Amino acid sequence: MAWGEWEQLKAEAAQSHSAPMRLNQAPSGASGSGEPTVGAATQEAGGIPGADDIILLGSPGVGVDRAEDLGVGKEHVFVGAAENDPVSKLPSKAQTGAGLVTLPMGPAVTRTVGDLFDPGDDDIWFGKDPASEAFGGRRFKVDDGPLPIVDGQGPTPAHSNYFNRTKDSVSAANIAAVVSGNPDLIVTESHR
């Protein structure tokens, strides 16, 4: 997401909620590799100055294993992950390596070896899956989004819908609730 889109979303959230607008969130997701950048920034001395909340959207991991490691308290880490967003389900690097080595042996062997590298099935490309219970963030509801390729919109259409009020009004409303200082209004979703 471009910075201008983030600013527009915050302005709209401020207009639609009566609470004063808080401008100290660290947005991440649906834009490339923002998650590892935010995760790395939280590990630096002083973390992300002034950030009270972190919102992760369609995240392939943030480089830490627990929401509490992001420095804002796990109750201030919010996660949106669409069911049909393949970016939020990228296999871990270890699973990918195991899969490449065992691929000629068939899918059953590949799955078994992959599970050895990720027994809880909650590791993804950049670490622990933020939508997993093990990570411990506050997962909020988003629309499942279109299926990759099958729905004719390319390989990752659901990854682009989190901020789109027309295509995913539930996600946009949940993001607005957080950025407007009303996280108690989010509609929660079960962890993966």
NUPADO-914117 format. One record per residue: x, y, z of N, C-alpha, C, CB in turn. Coordinates in steps of 0.2 Angstrom, whole numbers, plus 5000, padded with zeros to 4 digits. Glycine has a CB too. Layout:
PT|neast|nnorth|nup|caeast|canorth|caup|ceast|cnorth|cup|cbeast|cbnorth|cbup
PT|X|Y|Z|X|Y|Z|X|Y|Z|X|Y|Z
...
% end
This chain:
PT|neast|nnorth|nup|caeast|canorth|caup|ceast|cnorth|cup|cbeast|cbnorth|cbup
PT|5004|4994|5000|5000|5000|5000|5004|5006|5000|4995|5000|5006
PT|5003|5011|4996|5006|5017|4996|5005|5021|5002|5005|5021|4989
PT|5010|5026|5004|5009|5030|5010|5002|5034|5009|5015|5034|5011
PT|5001|5037|5003|4995|5041|5002|4989|5037|5004|4995|5043|4995
PT|4988|5031|5002|4983|5026|5003|4982|5026|5011|4983|5020|5000
PT|4987|5025|5014|4987|5024|5022|4985|5030|5025|4994|5022|5024
PT|4987|5036|5022|4985|5042|5025|4977|5043|5024|4989|5048|5022
PT|4975|5041|5018|4968|5042|5016|4963|5038|5021|4966|5040|5009
PT|4966|5031|5022|4962|5027|5026|4962|5030|5033|4966|5020|5026
PT|4967|5032|5036|4967|5035|5043|4962|5041|5043|4974|5038|5045
PT|4962|5045|5038|4957|5051|5038|4950|5049|5038|4959|5056|5032
PT|4949|5044|5034|4942|5041|5033|4940|5038|5040|4941|5036|5028
PT|4945|5034|5043|4943|5031|5050|4942|5037|5055|4949|5027|5052
PT|4945|5042|5055|4944|5048|5059|4937|5051|5058|4950|5053|5059
PT|4935|5051|5052|4928|5054|5051|4923|5049|5053|4928|5055|5043
PT|4924|5043|5053|4919|5038|5054|4918|5036|5061|4920|5032|5050
PT|4923|5038|5065|4923|5036|5072|4924|5042|5077|4929|5031|5074
PT|4920|5042|5082|4920|5048|5086|4926|5049|5091|4914|5048|5091
PT|4930|5044|5092|4936|5045|5096|4942|5049|5092|4939|5038|5098
PT|4946|5052|5096|4951|5056|5092|4956|5051|5089|4955|5060|5097
PT|4958|5053|5083|4963|5049|5079|4970|5049|5082|4963|5052|5072
PT|4972|5042|5082|4979|5041|5084|4983|5040|5078|4979|5035|5089
PT|4989|5044|5078|4993|5043|5072|4999|5039|5073|4995|5050|5069
PT|4999|5035|5078|5005|5031|5080|5005|5024|5079|5007|5033|5087
PT|5002|5022|5073|5002|5015|5071|5008|5013|5066|4995|5012|5068
PT|5010|5007|5066|5015|5005|5061|5011|5001|5056|5021|5002|5065
PT|5009|5003|5050|5006|4999|5045|5011|4995|5042|5002|5004|5040
PT|5008|4989|5040|5013|4984|5037|5008|4979|5033|5017|4980|5042
PT|5010|4977|5027|5007|4972|5024|5004|4974|5017|5002|4969|5028
PT|5002|4969|5013|4999|4970|5007|5002|4975|5002|4992|4972|5008
PT|5009|4975|5003|5013|4980|4999|5020|4977|4997|5013|4986|5002
PT|5021|4971|4998|5028|4969|4997|5031|4966|5003|5032|4975|4994
PT|5037|4969|5005|5040|4966|5011|5040|4970|5017|5048|4964|5009
PT|5035|4973|5018|5034|4978|5024|5035|4974|5031|5028|4981|5024
PT|5032|4968|5031|5032|4964|5037|5039|4963|5040|5029|4957|5036
PT|5044|4960|5036|5051|4959|5039|5054|4966|5041|5055|4956|5034
PT|5052|4971|5037|5055|4978|5039|5052|4980|5046|5053|4983|5034
PT|5046|4980|5047|5043|4981|5053|5046|4977|5059|5035|4981|5053
PT|5046|4971|5058|5049|4966|5063|5056|4968|5064|5049|4959|5060
PT|5060|4969|5059|5067|4971|5061|5067|4978|5065|5071|4972|5054
PT|5063|4982|5063|5063|4989|5066|5062|4988|5073|5058|4994|5063
PT|5057|4984|5075|5055|4983|5082|5061|4980|5086|5049|4979|5083
PT|5066|4977|5083|5071|4974|5087|5077|4979|5088|5074|4968|5083
PT|5077|4984|5084|5082|4989|5085|5081|4993|5092|5082|4994|5080
PT|5086|4996|5095|5086|5000|5101|5080|5005|5100|5093|5003|5103
PT|5076|5005|5105|5070|5010|5104|5064|5008|5100|5073|5016|5102
PT|5065|5002|5097|5059|4999|5093|5057|5004|5088|5054|4998|5097
PT|5050|5005|5087|5047|5010|5082|5045|5015|5087|5042|5007|5078
PT|5048|5021|5087|5047|5026|5091|5039|5029|5090|5051|5032|5090
PT|5036|5029|5096|5029|5031|5096|5024|5026|5093|5029|5037|5092
PT|5025|5021|5091|5020|5016|5089|5017|5012|5095|5024|5011|5084
PT|5010|5013|5095|5006|5009|5100|5004|5003|5097|5001|5014|5102
PT|5002|5002|5091|4999|4997|5088|5003|4995|5081|4992|4998|5086
PT|5003|4988|5080|5006|4986|5074|5000|4982|5070|5012|4982|5075
PT|4999|4983|5064|4994|4980|5060|4997|4976|5054|4988|4984|5057
PT|4997|4969|5054|5000|4965|5049|4994|4962|5045|5004|4959|5053
PT|4995|4963|5038|4990|4961|5034|4993|4956|5028|4987|4967|5030
PT|4990|4950|5028|4993|4946|5023|5000|4944|5024|4992|4948|5016
PT|5002|4944|5030|5009|4943|5032|5012|4936|5031|5010|4945|5039
PT|5018|4936|5027|5022|4930|5027|5027|4929|5033|5026|4930|5020
PT|5025|4933|5038|5030|4932|5044|5033|4939|5045|5035|4927|5044
PT|5036|4940|5051|5039|4947|5053|5046|4946|5055|5035|4950|5058
PT|5048|4940|5056|5055|4938|5058|5056|4937|5066|5059|4944|5056
PT|5050|4937|5069|5050|4936|5076|5044|4930|5077|5048|4942|5081
PT|5045|4926|5083|5040|4921|5084|5034|4922|5088|5044|4915|5087
PT|5034|4928|5091|5028|4930|5095|5027|4937|5095|5030|4928|5103
PT|5020|4939|5095|5018|4945|5094|5021|4950|5100|5010|4946|5095
PT|5022|4947|5106|5025|4951|5111|5032|4953|5110|5025|4947|5118
PT|5035|4950|5105|5042|4952|5103|5043|4958|5099|5046|4946|5099
PT|5037|4961|5097|5037|4967|5093|5037|4973|5097|5030|4966|5088
PT|5037|4972|5103|5038|4978|5108|5032|4983|5109|5043|4982|5105
PT|5026|4981|5107|5020|4985|5108|5015|4981|5113|5017|4987|5102
PT|5017|4975|5115|5012|4971|5119|5008|4967|5114|5008|4975|5123
PT|5007|4961|5115|5004|4956|5110|4996|4959|5109|5004|4949|5112
PT|4993|4962|5114|4987|4965|5113|4986|4970|5109|4984|4966|5120
PT|4992|4973|5106|4992|4979|5102|4995|4977|5095|4997|4984|5105
PT|4995|4970|5094|4997|4967|5087|4991|4964|5084|5003|4962|5088
PT|4989|4967|5078|4983|4965|5075|4984|4962|5068|4978|4971|5074
PT|4981|4957|5067|4983|4952|5061|4976|4951|5057|4986|4946|5063
PT|4977|4953|5050|4972|4951|5045|4975|4946|5040|4969|4957|5042
PT|4972|4940|5039|4975|4936|5034|4969|4932|5031|4979|4930|5038
PT|4968|4934|5024|4963|4931|5020|4964|4924|5019|4962|4935|5013
PT|4959|4920|5019|4959|4913|5018|4962|4911|5011|4952|4909|5018
PT|4961|4915|5006|4963|4914|4999|4970|4918|4997|4958|4915|4994
PT|4973|4921|5002|4979|4925|5001|4985|4920|5002|4980|4931|5006
PT|4988|4918|4996|4994|4913|4996|5000|4916|5000|4995|4911|4989
PT|5001|4923|5000|5006|4926|5003|5007|4925|5010|5006|4934|5001
PT|5001|4925|5013|5000|4923|5020|5001|4916|5022|4994|4926|5023
PT|5002|4912|5017|5003|4905|5018|5009|4902|5015|4997|4901|5015
PT|5014|4906|5013|5020|4904|5010|5024|4899|5015|5025|4910|5009
PT|5026|4893|5012|5029|4888|5016|5036|4891|5019|5031|4882|5013
PT|5038|4888|5025|5045|4891|5028|5050|4889|5023|5046|4888|5035
PT|5056|4892|5024|5062|4891|5019|5064|4884|5020|5067|4896|5021
PT|5064|4881|5027|5066|4874|5028|5061|4869|5024|5066|4873|5035
PT|5054|4871|5025|5049|4867|5021|5051|4867|5014|5042|4869|5023
PT|5052|4872|5011|5053|4873|5004|5059|4869|5002|5054|4880|5002
PT|5065|4869|5006|5071|4865|5004|5069|4858|5005|5076|4867|5009
PT|5066|4856|5010|5064|4849|5011|5060|4847|5005|5060|4848|5017
PT|5055|4851|5003|5051|4849|4997|5054|4848|4991|5045|4854|4996
PT|5059|4853|4989|5063|4852|4983|5067|4846|4983|5068|4858|4982
PT|5070|4844|4989|5074|4838|4989|5070|4831|4989|5078|4838|4996
PT|5064|4831|4992|5060|4825|4992|5055|4825|4987|5057|4825|4999
PT|5054|4830|4983|5049|4830|4977|5049|4824|4973|5050|4836|4973
PT|5055|4821|4971|5054|4815|4967|5052|4809|4971|5061|4814|4964
PT|5051|4809|4977|5049|4804|4981|5042|4804|4982|5052|4804|4988
PT|5038|4809|4980|5031|4809|4980|5028|4814|4985|5028|4802|4981
PT|5022|4816|4985|5019|4821|4989|5019|4818|4997|5012|4822|4987
PT|5018|4812|4998|5017|4809|5005|5024|4810|5008|5015|4802|5005
PT|5029|4809|5005|5036|4809|5008|5037|4817|5009|5041|4806|5004
PT|5036|4821|5004|5037|4828|5004|5033|4831|5010|5035|4832|4998
PT|5027|4829|5011|5023|4832|5017|5026|4830|5024|5016|4829|5016
PT|5028|4823|5024|5031|4821|5030|5037|4824|5032|5032|4813|5030
PT|5042|4825|5027|5048|4828|5029|5047|4835|5030|5053|4827|5023
PT|5042|4839|5027|5041|4846|5028|5038|4846|5035|5035|4848|5023
PT|5034|4842|5038|5031|4842|5044|5037|4841|5050|5026|4837|5045
PT|5042|4838|5048|5048|4837|5053|5051|4844|5054|5053|4832|5050
PT|5051|4848|5049|5054|4855|5049|5049|4860|5053|5056|4858|5042
PT|5043|4858|5053|5038|4863|5056|5032|4859|5059|5035|4867|5050
PT|5034|4856|5065|5029|4851|5068|5022|4854|5069|5032|4849|5074
PT|5022|4861|5071|5016|4864|5073|5012|4867|5067|5017|4870|5078
PT|5015|4866|5061|5012|4869|5054|5011|4876|5055|5006|4864|5052
PT|5015|4880|5058|5013|4887|5059|5019|4891|5057|5011|4888|5066
PT|5024|4889|5054|5030|4893|5051|5029|4894|5044|5037|4889|5052
PT|5030|4900|5042|5030|4902|5035|5036|4906|5033|5024|4907|5034
PT|5036|4909|5028|5043|4911|5024|5047|4915|5029|5041|4915|5019
PT|5044|4920|5033|5049|4925|5037|5048|4923|5044|5047|4932|5036
PT|5046|4917|5046|5045|4915|5053|5038|4913|5055|5047|4921|5057
PT|5036|4913|5061|5030|4911|5063|5024|4914|5060|5029|4912|5071
PT|5019|4911|5058|5013|4914|5055|5010|4918|5060|5008|4908|5053
PT|5009|4925|5058|5006|4930|5062|4998|4928|5064|5006|4936|5059
PT|4995|4924|5059|4988|4922|5060|4988|4916|5065|4985|4921|5054
PT|4993|4913|5067|4993|4907|5071|4992|4909|5078|4999|4903|5070
PT|4989|4904|5082|4989|4905|5089|4995|4905|5093|4985|4899|5092
PT|5000|4902|5090|5007|4902|5093|5010|4909|5093|5012|4897|5089
PT|5008|4913|5088|5011|4920|5087|5008|4924|5092|5010|4922|5080
PT|5001|4923|5093|4998|4927|5099|4995|4934|5097|5003|4927|5104
PT|4995|4936|5091|4992|4942|5089|4985|4942|5090|4995|4945|5082
PT|4981|4948|5089|4974|4948|5089|4972|4948|5081|4971|4955|5092
PT|4969|4942|5079|4967|4941|5073|4960|4944|5072|4967|4934|5071
PT|4960|4948|5066|4953|4951|5065|4950|4948|5058|4953|4958|5065
PT|4944|4948|5057|4941|4945|5052|4942|4949|5045|4933|4945|5053
PT|4943|4946|5040|4944|4949|5033|4940|4944|5028|4951|4950|5031
PT|4938|4947|5023|4935|4943|5018|4940|4938|5015|4932|4947|5012
PT|4937|4932|5013|4942|4927|5011|4945|4929|5004|4938|4920|5009
PT|4942|4933|5000|4945|4935|4994|4945|4930|4989|4953|4937|4995
PT|4946|4933|4982|4945|4928|4977|4951|4923|4977|4946|4932|4970
PT|4949|4917|4974|4954|4912|4973|4960|4914|4968|4951|4905|4971
PT|4966|4912|4970|4971|4914|4965|4970|4910|4959|4978|4911|4968
PT|4971|4914|4953|4971|4911|4946|4964|4909|4944|4976|4906|4945
PT|4961|4905|4948|4955|4902|4946|4949|4907|4945|4952|4897|4952
PT|4949|4912|4949|4944|4918|4948|4946|4923|4943|4943|4921|4955
PT|4952|4921|4939|4954|4925|4934|4957|4932|4936|4948|4927|4930
PT|4959|4933|4942|4962|4939|4944|4969|4939|4945|4958|4942|4950
PT|4973|4934|4943|4980|4933|4944|4982|4929|4950|4983|4940|4945
PT|4988|4928|4952|4990|4924|4957|4989|4926|4965|4997|4923|4957
PT|4988|4933|4966|4987|4935|4973|4982|4940|4973|4994|4938|4975
PT|4976|4940|4971|4971|4945|4971|4969|4946|4978|4965|4943|4967
PT|4968|4941|4982|4966|4943|4989|4971|4947|4993|4965|4936|4993
PT|4977|4946|4991|4982|4950|4995|4982|4958|4994|4989|4948|4992
PT|4978|4960|4989|4977|4967|4987|4970|4970|4990|4977|4968|4980
PT|4966|4966|4993|4960|4968|4995|4959|4971|5002|4955|4963|4994
PT|4964|4970|5006|4963|4972|5013|4961|4979|5015|4970|4971|5017
PT|4963|4984|5011|4961|4991|5011|4956|4993|5007|4967|4995|5010
PT|4953|4989|5003|4948|4990|4998|4941|4990|5001|4949|4986|4992
PT|4938|4995|5003|4931|4995|5006|4926|4992|5002|4929|5002|5007
PT|4927|4992|4995|4922|4989|4991|4923|4981|4991|4923|4991|4984
PT|4929|4979|4990|4930|4972|4990|4931|4968|4997|4937|4970|4986
PT|4933|4972|5002|4934|4969|5008|4932|4974|5014|4941|4966|5009
PT|4925|4975|5014|4923|4980|5019|4924|4978|5026|4916|4982|5018
PT|4924|4972|5028|4926|4970|5034|4933|4971|5037|4924|4962|5035
PT|4938|4970|5032|4944|4971|5034|4945|4979|5035|4949|4969|5028
PT|4943|4983|5030|4944|4990|5030|4941|4993|5037|4940|4993|5024
PT|4935|4990|5039|4932|4992|5045|4936|4991|5051|4925|4989|5046
PT|4939|4985|5051|4943|4982|5057|4949|4987|5057|4945|4975|5056
PT|4952|4988|5051|4958|4993|5051|4956|4999|5054|4961|4993|5044
PT|4951|5002|5052|4948|5009|5054|4947|5009|5062|4942|5010|5050
PT|4945|5003|5064|4943|5003|5072|4950|5003|5075|4940|4996|5073
PT|4955|5000|5073|4962|5000|5076|4965|5007|5076|4967|4995|5073
PT|4965|5010|5070|4968|5016|5069|4965|5022|5072|4970|5018|5061
PT|4958|5021|5073|4954|5027|5076|4954|5026|5084|4947|5027|5074
PT|4958|5021|5087|4958|5020|5094|4953|5016|5097|4959|5027|5097
PT|4949|5012|5093|4944|5008|5095|4945|5001|5093|4937|5011|5092
PT|4950|4998|5096|4951|4991|5094|4946|4986|5097|4958|4989|5097
PT|4942|4988|5102|4937|4984|5105|4931|4983|5100|4934|4987|5111
PT|4931|4987|5094|4926|4986|5089|4928|4981|5084|4925|4993|5086
PT|4934|4979|5084|4936|4974|5078|4932|4968|5079|4944|4972|5079
PT|4930|4965|5073|4927|4958|5073|4933|4953|5073|4922|4958|5067
PT|4933|4949|5078|4939|4944|5078|4938|4938|5074|4940|4942|5086
PT|4943|4935|5072|4943|4928|5069|4947|4923|5072|4946|4930|5061
PT|4946|4917|5072|4950|4912|5075|4956|4912|5072|4946|4905|5075
PT|4961|4910|5076|4968|4909|5074|4968|4903|5069|4973|4908|5079
PT|4973|4902|5065|4974|4896|5061|4977|4891|5065|4979|4898|5055
% end
